[in-house]
């Protein structure tokens, strides 16, 4: 199932957010690939930095990034909350939140590159 198939029933603003997020991951994390896992319904980056889950009924995208919330520079328009183990989660519903999401992705890639001891 391709991304365009999944975006069929999604609101156009949300589709714009999703496409922009996927593009930004490829630019911010060099050498990454987004792989779709049908069982969890998530798009996961190959170095495990970020994962996305599209929630069309709520009109949002759940983004999970590597790193604890207190390690990130706080973005008030897109608050992070703890997820599992060494990951944080936020919910994007508007194109205005894309710049904050890009900052989180960039910081998560830096955390992953430095290794677990620096987290």
C-alpha positions, 0 to 999 in steps of 0.5 A: 500500500503506497502513501497515495493510497493511504491519503485517499480519504484524508483531508487535503490539509492533513495530506499536505502536512504528511507529504511535507513531513515525509519530504523533510525527514529525507532532507534532515536525516541523510540516507534515511528511508521511510518504511511502512509497517502494515501491522502497526500502521506506521511509517518508520525511518530506517535509522530509527529516528522518527515514526509517523502514524496517520490518524484520519478520523481525528485529522492528525498525524502522530509523530514519534521521535527518538529522545526524551521530551526534556532533552528537546528545545520546547516548541510551544505550538507542538508539545512533546510528551513521553512515549515508550522507552527513549521516545517522545510523541506529538500530534500534528494537525496543521501546516503551521506545526511543520517547522516545530516538527522539523526541529524535533526531527533534526534534534532526534537525528543528532541524538541518534547519531551521538548514541545512547550515552548522550541521551 
